[in-house]
Amino acid sequence: METKTVFKPLQGQDEYTRYFNHLCSVFENMLELFKVRADKKDTRHHESVVMSDFLSKMLYTTEALRRKYTYNPSHTLKIDLSDSGLPSFFNVNNLTTDLLNREKRLEELPTMQALKQELLDFMFKYKTEPNELLRRASEGSYYKMLDQDKLLLTFTPGSLRKMKKEKKRFRTYTFSWACYDFATNRPYIHIMMFDQDTASIPLEEHRFNYTQFLETVRAEGSRAPGIGILALGMDGSLKDIHPKIIKRICVGPICSKHFSEEPEKLCSLLTRNGENEDDFILLFDEDVILSRDQTVSKSVFSFGQVRETFYIPEADTECYDRKASKIHKHMLVPHRVLQHMDFKGDFREYSDHEIITYDKEGGIYVN
């Protein structure tokens, strides 16, 4: 039986301030982790650079949401307490609508210089904060900062990267993108390595086939089904594109004292042993799907098309359920809280996680 998602609407400027500071802390710590990995220049360097880029976008998006909601009582931010500890899909999706209306709305709002003068005059006269003027100033600041290239939206394309060696029959690329999933209210960051037939126009020329490729990625990759289902969709949509590896990193859930209820065991642990009010535990998984072979389709609808055969180990129940070749799990946890976790006892379900700790000074440590 599926549990119903529980949403909490934030109320009052103090709660908004606390929540957005909390989110910034989570993403800053995660960003620091991937920056450390990127500096190592090892096989995970490109992945770490991609993650750092999208996490920077998440931080920018968090600041945009802060400016949109903190001073405007007519808008309400809802947090998913059950699945993510993050804003609802609809709150993030509204950023896209606001982007479309950006120029029109900025023309309607007074200039920041005029608002600053009104603010000063009001405070000098009434000796109190002018809430309506603060709302308009915040709204103007919000619309000014909206920039599609800096935000993480419900679908955000990343970078196309061509591998150095081109073979006779195909050329190899990686492409990254992110989506904010409707079902889980979590961001998912993808990196796909794929081959393109050399008979086709190279994607880096950004011709019509690159547009088709982007449209396909958007259509198949704007949500988060089992990663094997995503791979099959990509493989079947474009005849000259052959996915070889797709890695998807799910950011969340975030466990905290005030802005989440699940996983209940981790939230209770934080309440009992967290040193600071803003302590958090972040879980993030990497699902990987690998192509192990190619076959020629005999289907009536795709006869003669080369199709990938993706490896899913049937003996691994979790991989089979999630349609993945491999799953890697990670936990970012305060060092002090980790000392109270018994991975052979009450917390054995997390014994397969890579444990990463952080301290209040911003240090990141991989155990």
N, C-alpha and C positions, 0 to 999 in steps of 0.2 A: 504493500500500500504506500503510495507516494505521499509525502508530507507536503502540506500547503506552505508556500512561501510567505513568510511574515515580513511585512514592511513597517518601518518606523519613520514617520514624518518628523523632521527636525523642527524644533520650535525655539525661537528666540536667538538673539545675536550671540549670546554666550555659548549655546550649544553648537551653533554653526561654527564658531571660531574654534572650539575644542575639536570638532570633528575634522575640519579641514587641516588643522595642525597635525592631527593624528594621521590622516592620509598622507600628508607630506612626509612625515617621519617614516612611514612604511616604504614609500617609493624611493626616498633618499637612501635608506639602508639597502634596499634591493639594488638600486643603481650603483651604489658603492661596491657591492659584491661583484657585479658584472664588469665594472671598470677595472677592478683588481684582476679579474680573469682576462680581460682584453689586453692588459699590460704584459701578460705572460707570453704572448705571441706563439701560443701552442696551437693544436688542432682545433681548439674551441674559440680561437681568436675572432673569426668572422661572426660566429654566433653571439659572442659577447658584445661585439660592436653593434650588431642588430638590436640586441636586447637593450643596450644602453640608450640607443636612439629612441626606441619606443617607450622606454621608461621615462625618458626626458619629456616625451610628448604627454605621458600620463601626468607628470608633475605640472606641465603647462595647462593641461585640461583641468586639473584640480584647482589651480588658481583662477581659471575662467569661471568654474562653477562657484567658487567662493565669492567672486564679484557679482555673479548673477543673483545669488540667493540670499546672501547675508543680510542685506539692507532692504530687501523687497518682500513685504508680507504677502503680496499677491501671488508669489511663486513659492512652492514648497518642494524641498528636496526630500526624497524618500530613500531610506537605506534598506537594503536586503539583509535582514538579521539572520536568515536561515542558511543561505547558500554562499554568501560572499562577504558580507560586511561592507559592501561597496554601493555606490549610488545605483538606482534602478536604470535599466536600459532606456526607459522613456526620458529620464533626465538627461542622459548623454545624447540621445537621439535629437532632443530639442536644440542642441548646439548646431546641428546641420540646418535646421529651419532658421535659426538666428543668423547663421552665416549668409543665407540667401537674402535676408532682410537688412543686412548690416548697413549698407550705404544709405538706404532710405531712412533707417532709424537714426543714424548719426546726423542726418540733415535736420531731423525734427527736434533733436535735443539741443539745449543751449551749449555754448562753448564752455570748456573747462575753466577758462579765465573768468567768464561771466559768473559761473557757479561759485568759484572761489571767492569772488567779491561778495556774492549773496550770502555765502556761509559766514564770512567774517562779519558782515553787517548784522546778521541774525544773532550770532553769538554775543556780539558786543551789546546788542539791544536787550536780548532776553536772557542772557547768561545760562543758556541750556543748549543741548545739541539739537540741531534742526533735522529731524529724521527724514522729512520729505526731501530736503535738499541733499542729504547724504545718499538717499536712494537714487536720485537723479544723477548724482556724481558717480556713484558706483555703476549705474547702468551705462553711462557714457564711457567709463573706463573699461567696462566689460566689452562693449561693442568694438571699441578701438583695438583691443587685444585679440579679437577673433581673427585667426589666421589658419587657413586650412592646412598649410604646410607644417604648422607647429602643434596642432591638436591631434589627439587620438579620438577618432569618431567611431561610429558603429562599424564602419569599414574604412581602413586606412592603408593604402598601398605603400610599400617600402621601396627598396632599391633592387634593380636588376644588375646582376654581376656575372660577366662572362668569364668562364674558366680559361686559363691560358692556352691549353692544348686543344686543338680542333682536330677531330678524326675525320676519316674519309666520308663516312655516312652521316655523321651527326656532330653538332657542337653542343657543349654543356654549359648550363647556366645555374645560378641560384637566384631565387626571388623571394622576397619577404613581404609579409603583410600582417595586419592585426585586425581583429574584429572584437566588438563588444557584444557578447552573446545575450540574446533575448531570454533564453530559458534559465540561465544561471547567474545573470548580471555580473559576469566576470570578463576581463580582457583575455583574449587568446592571441598569442604571437606565433606566427608561422614562418618557417624557413623551408623552402622546397628546392631540392636539386633535381634538375630534369635535363633531358636531351631534346634538341630540336633537329629535325631532319635538315641536312645541308642544302637540299633542294629548295627549301623555303627561304624567304627574305629574312636575314638576321634580325632578331628582335631588337637589338640595340640601335637599329636604324629608325625605330619608332614610326613605322609605316602602319598601314591598315591592319596587318596581322598582329601587331603589338596591341592595338586597340581591342581586337577580338580576344587576345590573351587576357588583357585586364578585365574585360567584361566577363570572361569565363571564371577568373579567379574571384571576382566580386559575387557572381551568381552561386558558385560552389562554396566559397570560403567566408561568407558573411555570417555564418552560424557555426556551431561546434557539435556536429554529429560524431559518431565514432570515426577515428582518423582514417580507418580503412575505407569507410564510405566516402569520405572526402577525396581520398586518393582515386577511387574508382570513378567518381564524378569528373575529376580533372582528366583522368586518362581517357574517358569515353567522349569527352567534349571536343577535343581538337586532335585531328588525325596526325599532325606532325609534332605533337608535344608528348613526351614520354616521361612521366614522373618516376624518379628512381628512389628518392628519399624525401619524406616530409616529416619534419619535427614540429610539434605544436606544444608551446609552453603555456599552461593555464596559470594565471596569477590569481590566487585565492583558493580557499577562503582566508580572510583575515580575522583572527580571533582577538577580541579586546574586552575590556571590562564593561564598556558602556555601549558599544555599537555592534555587537553580535551576540547570538545565542547558541550557535552551533559552530564546530563540534562542542557539545556541552561539556565534555570532560576537559578539554583544553581551556575553555572559558572559565570553568571552576578553578582550574589550576592557577590561572592568572589572578583571579580574585583572591585566592588564598596566599599566593607567594610572590605576586608581582611587586617589585620595589617601588615603581612609579605608576601614577595614574594612567599614563599614556603608554605603558608597556603593551606589546602585541606579540602574537605568534602568527607568522605567515606560512601557509602551506602553498607550494607550487609544484606542479607535476610536468614532466616532459613525456609526451606520447610520441613514439616514432613508428613509422611504417616504412618497410623496405621492399623494393621489388627484387625478386630472386630470379626471374626469368621473363621471357617474352613468348607469346603465342600469336598465331594468326587467326583472327576471329572467323568463324563459319556461320555466324548469326546472319539472318536475312537482313537485319537493319544495319549491320556493320561488317558485311562480308569483305574479307581481305585486309581489314584494318589490323595493324599490329597492336596488341594489348599487353599490358604488364600483368604479371602474376605476383601478387603481393603476399608476403609471408606473414601468417598469423599462427602462432603456436597453439594448437588445440589443447595441449596438455596444461597450459597456463590459463587458468580460469579467468583471471582478471584481464589478461591480454585478449583473450577470446571475446569477452564481454565488451571490451572497449575497442575491438577491431584494430589492435596495435601489435607491432612486432616486438617492441620493447616499451617498458614504462620505467621512468626514473622519477623518484619522489624526493622532495627536499622540504626541510623545515628550518625557518629562520626564527630563532627563539632567544630571549634574554638569557645571558649566561647564568644569572642567579636562578632563574626559573628551571633551567635545564637540570640543575643539581637535585631537583625534586621529582625528576621523571625516572621511573623504573621501567626500562624497556623489556625486561623479562617478566614484569608483573602487570600493573594497571595500564601501562602505556605500550604494551607489546605490539599493538596494531601499527605503531609508528616505528618499529624496530628496523624496517626496511628503508627508512628515510635517510638521506644524507643530512646530517645535522650541522647547521651553521649558526653560530652565536653572535650576538652583538652586545655592546656595552653602551652606557649612557654617554660616553665620549665619542661615539661614532665608530669605534673599532669593529671590524668584521673578522671572524675567525672560523675557518672550516675545520671541523673536528675529524 
